[in-house]
Structure formats: C-alpha cells, structure tokens
Amino acid sequence: MPITNISEAKAQLSALIERVLAGEEVIIGKAGKPVARLVKYERPVGPREPGALRGRITIADDFDELPDELREAFGMAEP
C-alpha cells in the first residue's frame, strides 16, 4: 500500500476521504515512515448499555473542595 506524505495529504484531503469512503485504507507518512492510518469510521452497532462503567470510576472524597489558593482567587475566602 503506498504511503501518502503529510503535505500531499493536506493538499488532497477531500480526495483521500473519497478513497476511504470507497473502502480503501490510506496510510499517511512523515519522512517516508507511516505515522497514521485513515480508515472509514464505523459506528458501534447496537444500543448503548447504561451503567457499563459502573464500579470502574471513582470520585475522590474531596472532589468538591477547592484548594485555599483557588478559594481566594474566586473571592470565596479571605487572603
């Protein structure tokens, strides 16, 4: 698969997008080395699952507390 250099990709982005929409994969390179791959975006299939990250995300107990210097900056505390 040929590599398209960055300057050529910038100049021909619309044409590259059309190639991708036609099912082709485009490799973009810098100094002759591949650095990015342009592929057609595929939306996830199926409905979203609410609560999929349950138990994986935690919020620190002091999440709502501002540090003293920020409280002062916002006029919420005496300097």
PyMOL CGO cylinders between C-alpha atoms (Angstrom):
from pymol import cmd
from pymol.cgo import CYLINDER

trace = [
    CYLINDER, 0.00, 0.00, 0.00, 1.53, 3.36, -0.98, 0.3, 1, 1, 1, 1, 1, 1,
    CYLINDER, 1.53, 3.36, -0.98, 2.26, 5.98, 1.67, 0.3, 1, 1, 1, 1, 1, 1,
    CYLINDER, 2.26, 5.98, 1.67, 0.91, 9.50, 1.19, 0.3, 1, 1, 1, 1, 1, 1,
    CYLINDER, 0.91, 9.50, 1.19, 3.17, 12.16, 2.68, 0.3, 1, 1, 1, 1, 1, 1,
    CYLINDER, 3.17, 12.16, 2.68, 1.73, 14.79, 5.01, 0.3, 1, 1, 1, 1, 1, 1,
    CYLINDER, 1.73, 14.79, 5.01, 1.97, 17.74, 2.63, 0.3, 1, 1, 1, 1, 1, 1,
    CYLINDER, 1.97, 17.74, 2.63, 0.26, 15.76, -0.13, 0.3, 1, 1, 1, 1, 1, 1,
    CYLINDER, 0.26, 15.76, -0.13, -2.42, 14.63, 2.33, 0.3, 1, 1, 1, 1, 1, 1,
    CYLINDER, -2.42, 14.63, 2.33, -3.12, 18.24, 3.33, 0.3, 1, 1, 1, 1, 1, 1,
    CYLINDER, -3.12, 18.24, 3.33, -3.41, 19.29, -0.29, 0.3, 1, 1, 1, 1, 1, 1,
    CYLINDER, -3.41, 19.29, -0.29, -5.64, 16.36, -1.27, 0.3, 1, 1, 1, 1, 1, 1,
    CYLINDER, -5.64, 16.36, -1.27, -7.64, 15.65, 1.87, 0.3, 1, 1, 1, 1, 1, 1,
    CYLINDER, -7.64, 15.65, 1.87, -11.01, 15.64, 0.07, 0.3, 1, 1, 1, 1, 1, 1,
    CYLINDER, -11.01, 15.64, 0.07, -9.75, 13.11, -2.47, 0.3, 1, 1, 1, 1, 1, 1,
    CYLINDER, -9.75, 13.11, -2.47, -8.29, 10.93, 0.27, 0.3, 1, 1, 1, 1, 1, 1,
    CYLINDER, -8.29, 10.93, 0.27, -11.62, 10.99, 2.12, 0.3, 1, 1, 1, 1, 1, 1,
    CYLINDER, -11.62, 10.99, 2.12, -13.38, 9.88, -1.05, 0.3, 1, 1, 1, 1, 1, 1,
    CYLINDER, -13.38, 9.88, -1.05, -10.94, 6.95, -1.38, 0.3, 1, 1, 1, 1, 1, 1,
    CYLINDER, -10.94, 6.95, -1.38, -11.64, 5.97, 2.23, 0.3, 1, 1, 1, 1, 1, 1,
    CYLINDER, -11.64, 5.97, 2.23, -15.39, 6.15, 1.66, 0.3, 1, 1, 1, 1, 1, 1,
    CYLINDER, -15.39, 6.15, 1.66, -14.88, 3.80, -1.29, 0.3, 1, 1, 1, 1, 1, 1,
    CYLINDER, -14.88, 3.80, -1.29, -13.39, 1.26, 1.12, 0.3, 1, 1, 1, 1, 1, 1,
    CYLINDER, -13.39, 1.26, 1.12, -9.69, 1.98, 0.67, 0.3, 1, 1, 1, 1, 1, 1,
    CYLINDER, -9.69, 1.98, 0.67, -7.29, 2.44, 3.57, 0.3, 1, 1, 1, 1, 1, 1,
    CYLINDER, -7.29, 2.44, 3.57, -4.91, 5.41, 3.31, 0.3, 1, 1, 1, 1, 1, 1,
    CYLINDER, -4.91, 5.41, 3.31, -1.55, 5.48, 5.09, 0.3, 1, 1, 1, 1, 1, 1,
    CYLINDER, -1.55, 5.48, 5.09, -0.05, 8.90, 5.85, 0.3, 1, 1, 1, 1, 1, 1,
    CYLINDER, -0.05, 8.90, 5.85, 3.66, 9.14, 6.40, 0.3, 1, 1, 1, 1, 1, 1,
    CYLINDER, 3.66, 9.14, 6.40, 6.30, 11.56, 7.56, 0.3, 1, 1, 1, 1, 1, 1,
    CYLINDER, 6.30, 11.56, 7.56, 9.80, 11.28, 6.09, 0.3, 1, 1, 1, 1, 1, 1,
    CYLINDER, 9.80, 11.28, 6.09, 8.72, 8.10, 4.31, 0.3, 1, 1, 1, 1, 1, 1,
    CYLINDER, 8.72, 8.10, 4.31, 7.63, 6.33, 7.51, 0.3, 1, 1, 1, 1, 1, 1,
    CYLINDER, 7.63, 6.33, 7.51, 3.97, 5.54, 8.24, 0.3, 1, 1, 1, 1, 1, 1,
    CYLINDER, 3.97, 5.54, 8.24, 2.55, 7.59, 11.12, 0.3, 1, 1, 1, 1, 1, 1,
    CYLINDER, 2.55, 7.59, 11.12, -1.23, 7.46, 10.63, 0.3, 1, 1, 1, 1, 1, 1,
    CYLINDER, -1.23, 7.46, 10.63, -3.90, 5.34, 9.03, 0.3, 1, 1, 1, 1, 1, 1,
    CYLINDER, -3.90, 5.34, 9.03, -7.06, 6.84, 7.54, 0.3, 1, 1, 1, 1, 1, 1,
    CYLINDER, -7.06, 6.84, 7.54, -9.99, 4.40, 7.62, 0.3, 1, 1, 1, 1, 1, 1,
    CYLINDER, -9.99, 4.40, 7.62, -13.75, 4.69, 7.33, 0.3, 1, 1, 1, 1, 1, 1,
    CYLINDER, -13.75, 4.69, 7.33, -15.47, 5.40, 10.63, 0.3, 1, 1, 1, 1, 1, 1,
    CYLINDER, -15.47, 5.40, 10.63, -17.86, 2.66, 11.64, 0.3, 1, 1, 1, 1, 1, 1,
    CYLINDER, -17.86, 2.66, 11.64, -20.46, 3.45, 14.28, 0.3, 1, 1, 1, 1, 1, 1,
    CYLINDER, -20.46, 3.45, 14.28, -20.81, 0.91, 17.08, 0.3, 1, 1, 1, 1, 1, 1,
    CYLINDER, -20.81, 0.91, 17.08, -23.65, -1.49, 16.45, 0.3, 1, 1, 1, 1, 1, 1,
    CYLINDER, -23.65, -1.49, 16.45, -26.42, -1.95, 18.96, 0.3, 1, 1, 1, 1, 1, 1,
    CYLINDER, -26.42, -1.95, 18.96, -27.84, 0.23, 21.68, 0.3, 1, 1, 1, 1, 1, 1,
    CYLINDER, -27.84, 0.23, 21.68, -25.71, 1.82, 24.39, 0.3, 1, 1, 1, 1, 1, 1,
    CYLINDER, -25.71, 1.82, 24.39, -25.62, -0.01, 27.69, 0.3, 1, 1, 1, 1, 1, 1,
    CYLINDER, -25.62, -0.01, 27.69, -26.30, 2.28, 30.67, 0.3, 1, 1, 1, 1, 1, 1,
    CYLINDER, -26.30, 2.28, 30.67, -24.02, 1.60, 33.60, 0.3, 1, 1, 1, 1, 1, 1,
    CYLINDER, -24.02, 1.60, 33.60, -21.34, -0.13, 31.52, 0.3, 1, 1, 1, 1, 1, 1,
    CYLINDER, -21.34, -0.13, 31.52, -18.59, 1.59, 33.57, 0.3, 1, 1, 1, 1, 1, 1,
    CYLINDER, -18.59, 1.59, 33.57, -20.20, 1.01, 36.96, 0.3, 1, 1, 1, 1, 1, 1,
    CYLINDER, -20.20, 1.01, 36.96, -17.52, 0.18, 39.52, 0.3, 1, 1, 1, 1, 1, 1,
    CYLINDER, -17.52, 0.18, 39.52, -14.68, 1.36, 37.26, 0.3, 1, 1, 1, 1, 1, 1,
    CYLINDER, -14.68, 1.36, 37.26, -14.89, 5.08, 38.02, 0.3, 1, 1, 1, 1, 1, 1,
    CYLINDER, -14.89, 5.08, 38.02, -14.29, 6.56, 41.45, 0.3, 1, 1, 1, 1, 1, 1,
    CYLINDER, -14.29, 6.56, 41.45, -14.58, 10.13, 42.67, 0.3, 1, 1, 1, 1, 1, 1,
    CYLINDER, -14.58, 10.13, 42.67, -12.28, 11.35, 45.42, 0.3, 1, 1, 1, 1, 1, 1,
    CYLINDER, -12.28, 11.35, 45.42, -13.94, 12.31, 48.71, 0.3, 1, 1, 1, 1, 1, 1,
    CYLINDER, -13.94, 12.31, 48.71, -12.57, 15.86, 48.41, 0.3, 1, 1, 1, 1, 1, 1,
    CYLINDER, -12.57, 15.86, 48.41, -13.73, 16.32, 44.80, 0.3, 1, 1, 1, 1, 1, 1,
    CYLINDER, -13.73, 16.32, 44.80, -15.91, 19.34, 45.62, 0.3, 1, 1, 1, 1, 1, 1,
    CYLINDER, -15.91, 19.34, 45.62, -13.34, 21.06, 47.85, 0.3, 1, 1, 1, 1, 1, 1,
    CYLINDER, -13.34, 21.06, 47.85, -11.28, 23.85, 46.31, 0.3, 1, 1, 1, 1, 1, 1,
    CYLINDER, -11.28, 23.85, 46.31, -7.68, 24.41, 47.38, 0.3, 1, 1, 1, 1, 1, 1,
    CYLINDER, -7.68, 24.41, 47.38, -7.21, 27.56, 49.51, 0.3, 1, 1, 1, 1, 1, 1,
    CYLINDER, -7.21, 27.56, 49.51, -5.44, 29.50, 46.72, 0.3, 1, 1, 1, 1, 1, 1,
    CYLINDER, -5.44, 29.50, 46.72, -8.38, 28.92, 44.36, 0.3, 1, 1, 1, 1, 1, 1,
    CYLINDER, -8.38, 28.92, 44.36, -10.91, 29.84, 47.02, 0.3, 1, 1, 1, 1, 1, 1,
    CYLINDER, -10.91, 29.84, 47.02, -9.02, 33.12, 47.49, 0.3, 1, 1, 1, 1, 1, 1,
    CYLINDER, -9.02, 33.12, 47.49, -8.80, 33.70, 43.72, 0.3, 1, 1, 1, 1, 1, 1,
    CYLINDER, -8.80, 33.70, 43.72, -12.57, 33.34, 43.40, 0.3, 1, 1, 1, 1, 1, 1,
    CYLINDER, -12.57, 33.34, 43.40, -13.22, 35.57, 46.40, 0.3, 1, 1, 1, 1, 1, 1,
    CYLINDER, -13.22, 35.57, 46.40, -14.60, 32.71, 48.47, 0.3, 1, 1, 1, 1, 1, 1,
    CYLINDER, -14.60, 32.71, 48.47, -12.04, 33.08, 51.26, 0.3, 1, 1, 1, 1, 1, 1,
    CYLINDER, -12.04, 33.08, 51.26, -10.02, 35.80, 52.91, 0.3, 1, 1, 1, 1, 1, 1,
    CYLINDER, -10.02, 35.80, 52.91, -6.40, 36.09, 51.67, 0.3, 1, 1, 1, 1, 1, 1,
]
cmd.load_cgo(trace, "trace")
